């Protein structure tokens, strides 16, 4: 069961990196054009990074359990979160 937790943690680490890239892009936009929308989007970037850090810490705490009741739903959560972040990053880069 440990390999599933390793995969979960790896996915969340990639998600943290992508969330950091999203936050960086949003801060670059804020630097160019300072409006209420860009400030709100910058806060969204900070929230995305914080969310992924919380997921990482939660998965680290849950990884001591060998119960598939925690492992498989956590893998789905991590995967969906990564897919959502990749789509958001792609939209920002267009």
Secondary structure by P-SEA (a helix, b strand, c coil): caaaaaaaaaaaaaaaaaaaaaaaaaaaaaaacccaaaaaaaaaaaaaaaaaaaaaaaaaaacccccccccaaaaaaaaaaaaaaaaaaaaaac
